Amino acid sequence: MPARDTRYSKKRLSHPQNTDLPPVLPKSKKKPFPIPLKKILEASRADKKLAEMGKEKPLEAPKNGLLVPDLVPVAYEVLDAWKILIKGVSQLLHVIPVHACSECSEVHVGQTGHDIQNCDGSKNAVRRSFHIWVKGSINDVLLPIESYHQYDPFGTRNTLHGEGTQPIRMMGKKVIDRGGIVEAPPKPPPHSAEVSELDTFRALERFPPPEDSDVVGIAQATLNAYEKVRWGVTKLMRKYTVKACGYCSEVHVGPWGHNAKLCGEFKHQWRDGKHGWQDAVVDEVFPPNYVWHVADPKGPPLKNSLKRFYGKAPAVVELCVHAGAPIPRKYRPMMRLDIVVPDNDEAQLVA
C-alpha cells in the first residue's frame, strides 16, 4: 500500500474550506477554563511538591515585578495601532451604516438590519425574537472592555472603595501595566489629549468623514491596525497575567483578580457578588464581536430561514470589507464565501 502524502492533509487542516460559527455560551453556566482543569491541578501538585522539598521556584519577569524589556516596544506598537484603529473605524462609520439592537447586544453591518430571529433581549417572545434596530456607534464595533488600574499590581487587591480604582479602557491598561511599587502620578484631566486618543468617547466628532477616494485606503489601514492590535495583545498576554470572570465580562490585569463585589450574573448571590476569576483568553481582552457576513450589501436583508448558509466575521473586518478592503485569508472559512445562498424554495431541498 503506497504511503500517504501528508502534505495535502496538512494543507487542508491549515486552510479549511469552511469552519463552524463561534459558539454562543449559555449565561446559566460558567465559562470553560482556557487550560484544562486536569493540567492546572497537575501544575499545582508539582509546585506543592517543590515547596515541601524546600526548593524555591524562581520567578521570571514580569512575575517578579520587573518589566520584560523585549515587550516594551510591542506595547508602544499596540498603542499606536489602537489609535489608528479608533480613527479608522470612526471615519468608516460616516460612510458604512452599522445597526445595533436596542434590546440585546446584536450588531449588524449593512444598509438595513437583518431579519434573523435571534434576539434574546427583554420581551423577545412578544416580538418573536426579531431585533429592534437603531443606529450603531463605535462602541458597538469596538466593545468597551474596561479594567481597574493599579500602580502596584502585586499590592493589596482593589476593593470597591479603594484608591486607584478608576476604570480605564482595556487597551491602555494592558500595555501600561508596569509592575513594581511606584508612586501614583497625578491624574490627567478627563478630556486631555493623551486620554482621548485611547478612548472612543466622541470619536465620531473628532474625526470628520473621509473623501470618497480615501475610503479604501482607510479601510485597509484600519484592517492592518486591527490585526496589529490583536497580534500585540496575544504576545503581551503570553507573559503578563490577565484574569477574567467566568460568569460576566469583567477583566483584570494582574496576578490575581480584584475583590470588588460587582458580579451580577449567574448565581451571584451564592458568591456574594464576587467574581469567579480564571485565566483570560485574547477574545475576552479584545473581543472580536462577530457579526453576520453580508455578501451583497445592496441586496435584500438576511433571512431567518437561510441563516445556516450565512457566515460570520469580526465587526471591524466586516466594516472594512464593506468599505472596499480585500478579505483576509484567515477569515474566509468562517465567512463561508464558497457557499451559494439558495432561495427560500430551494433551501428545503438542500440536505
Protein Blocks (a to p, Z undefined) as FASTA:
>chain_A
ZZddfklmmmmmmmcfbdcddddddfkbccddfbdfklmmmmmmmmmmmmmnopacdddd
fklopacfklmmmmmmmmmmmmmmmmmmmmmmmmmccdddfkbmcdcedfbdcfbdcbfb
ehklmnnopacdddddfklmmccddddddfblklccddfkbghiaccdfklmmmmmngpj
ddddddddfkbmklmmmpcghklmmpccddfklmmmmmmmmmmmmmmmmmmmmmmmmmmc
cdddfkbmcdcedjbdcfbdfbfbehklmnnopacdddddfklmmcgkiadddfblmlcc
ddfklmmmpccddfklmmmmmnopacdfklmmmnommbccddfklmmmpZZ
